[in-house]
Each structure stands twice: as C-alpha cells, then as structure tokens.
C-alpha cells in the first residue's frame, strides 16, 4: 500500500493498484448498505419532513464514496472533500434535531395505560399488540370477565398472557370449538354480545379488525361494531380494538377514527 502513494498536483494520493481498488469497492458497498438502511426507514415513516431528511441521508454516503474514485483516482479529491464535509454537517444537524443519542430512562417514566371507563369502546392505534393485551390483562386482574377475539392461535395468546382460563374466539375458516369464520359477522356479533350480557363487568379485546374488513366490507364491520358498542354501553363493559394503521386504507381508518375514540400506542 505504501508503494501506491504518489505525488500529484494537489498533494499525495494513491495509484490505482488492486489494493486501492478493493478498498474503494468496500467503501462503495458500505455506502450502498447505509443508503439502503436509511431508505427502509424512509419507507416506514409517515412524517413528511423526516422522509425528506432520510433522502438526504441516503444520498450523502453514495456521493461521498462515489464510484468516481475507482475511475479517476486522486483527481477528484477536492470534490470528495466537499462531499465528506457536506455529509458530516447534514448528519450532525439531523442527530441534534432528532436527539439520536438521548436515552429515555424508562424507570423514571413508567408506561401509563390509556384511560378506559365503563361503557367505553376505544381504538388503540399501533403495530405492537402488547400494550393492548397489557390493558386487557390489567382489567381481568381487576375482576372483569374477559373475552379475546383473535387472529393468533388461542393457545399462544393464553401462554403469552399467562391466563390459561381466559375465553377466546379464534377468527378462522377451519371448523372447531371456539372458532368463528371471519365472514360470519352475524355469528361473531351474537357470540360477543352474548358474552357481554352473560356477566358483568366484561372487557372485550377485538383483535383482527383489519382481517374482518378484508373478508367482508367496512360497512358490514361497522354495523357489527355499532351493535357491540351498544351492548358495551348498556352493561358498562369495555371494548378494546387494536388496529394497525398501516394495514388499512386512509378512508377506512378515517371512518373508524370518526366513530371511536383513538389512543396512540407504540409503533403507530
């Protein structure tokens, strides 16, 4: 590598040996990997300003480690120096803006469950279902009877909640006990309402709303939800509906948010 150092008009540089070419290629691959990671974050984000900044973050590594270094060697050092400087400044500003190195002390900021009163029917917006199940477990430990309508297999739900006796209805087209075909909304409505009126207080966790909408229509699912909400209101029960906003169309999400109070959860 030392033998590859040469004196040029703008200072010392490296000749195009195999080692230098290999180093350039490694830099380019690292730049592409960094850009790919940033673009993945851009794809998952819905904040317009952050998405614009992600584009800058993705471009800077590619510009800094441009393939021009392979073909033109030290002749492009001034251009690369400016690219490195611009990249560093952009990263510095964005790190400060988004507090990348600020760590929240979770022991000092305990998670608080969204307020849910008797007779409430709420939407919990987020991709992570664990907070919704956390609220549900808290309610049944307070003495409420609980019913989980789920897409996940009931045995796994009971194991994760450490509640082997909790009642479940599995949304599945396969026949069997405690299973309901997702296209049979009338049967699902009757089963949930029957559980609500059978004993109070009751808490219902309705998981898989996106699946029900896909198998039926938003209008039919809303009609079922109205009926269940009426039963919840009359009996002073509680209805928890976790939804993944990424799995719904904007119009569907807007109609649901119009009809039900919304609580934001992690991953939303």
C-alpha positions, 0 to 999 in steps of 0.5 A, spaced: 500 500 500 505 504 501 508 503 494 501 506 491 502 513 494 504 518 489 505 525 488 500 529 484 498 536 483 494 537 489 498 533 494 499 525 495 494 520 493 494 513 491 495 509 484 490 505 482 493 498 484 488 492 486 489 494 493 486 501 492 481 498 488 478 493 493 478 498 498 474 503 494 469 497 492 468 496 500 467 503 501 462 503 495 458 497 498 458 500 505 455 506 502 450 502 498 448 498 505 447 505 509 443 508 503 439 502 503 438 502 511 436 509 511 431 508 505 427 502 509 426 507 514 424 512 509 419 507 507 416 506 514 415 513 516 409 517 515 412 524 517 413 528 511 419 532 513 423 526 516 422 522 509 425 528 506 431 528 511 432 520 510 433 522 502 438 526 504 441 521 508 441 516 503 444 520 498 450 523 502 454 516 503 453 514 495 456 521 493 461 521 498 464 514 496 462 515 489 464 510 484 468 516 481 474 514 485 475 507 482 475 511 475 479 517 476 483 516 482 486 522 486 483 527 481 477 528 484 479 529 491 477 536 492 470 534 490 470 528 495 472 533 500 466 537 499 462 531 499 465 528 506 464 535 509 457 536 506 455 529 509 458 530 516 454 537 517 447 534 514 448 528 519 450 532 525 444 537 524 439 531 523 442 527 530 441 534 534 434 535 531 432 528 532 436 527 539 439 520 536 443 519 542 438 521 548 436 515 552 429 515 555 430 512 562 424 508 562 424 507 570 423 514 571 417 514 566 413 508 567 408 506 561 401 509 563 395 505 560 390 509 556 384 511 560 378 506 559 371 507 563 365 503 563 361 503 557 367 505 553 369 502 546 376 505 544 381 504 538 388 503 540 392 505 534 399 501 533 403 495 530 405 492 537 399 488 540 402 488 547 400 494 550 393 492 548 393 485 551 397 489 557 390 493 558 386 487 557 390 483 562 390 489 567 382 489 567 381 481 568 386 482 574 381 487 576 375 482 576 372 483 569 370 477 565 374 477 559 373 475 552 379 475 546 377 475 539 383 473 535 387 472 529 393 468 533 392 461 535 388 461 542 393 457 545 399 462 544 395 468 546 393 464 553 401 462 554 403 469 552 398 472 557 399 467 562 391 466 563 390 459 561 382 460 563 381 466 559 375 465 553 377 466 546 374 466 539 379 464 534 377 468 527 378 462 522 375 458 516 377 451 519 371 448 523 372 447 531 370 449 538 371 456 539 372 458 532 368 463 528 369 464 520 371 471 519 365 472 514 360 470 519 359 477 522 352 475 524 355 469 528 361 473 531 356 479 533 351 474 537 357 470 540 360 477 543 354 480 545 352 474 548 358 474 552 357 481 554 350 480 557 352 473 560 356 477 566 358 483 568 363 487 568 366 484 561 372 487 557 372 485 550 379 485 546 377 485 538 383 483 535 383 482 527 379 488 525 383 489 519 382 481 517 374 482 518 374 488 513 378 484 508 373 478 508 367 482 508 366 490 507 367 496 512 360 497 512 358 490 514 364 491 520 361 497 522 354 495 523 357 489 527 361 494 531 355 499 532 351 493 535 357 491 540 358 498 542 351 498 544 351 492 548 358 495 551 354 501 553 348 498 556 352 493 561 358 498 562 363 493 559 369 495 555 371 494 548 378 494 546 380 494 538 387 494 536 388 496 529 394 497 525 394 503 521 398 501 516 394 495 514 388 499 512 386 504 507 386 512 509 378 512 508 377 506 512 381 508 518 378 515 517 371 512 518 373 508 524 377 514 527 370 518 526 366 513 530 371 511 536 375 514 540 383 513 538 389 512 543 396 512 540 400 506 542 407 504 540 409 503 533 403 507 530 
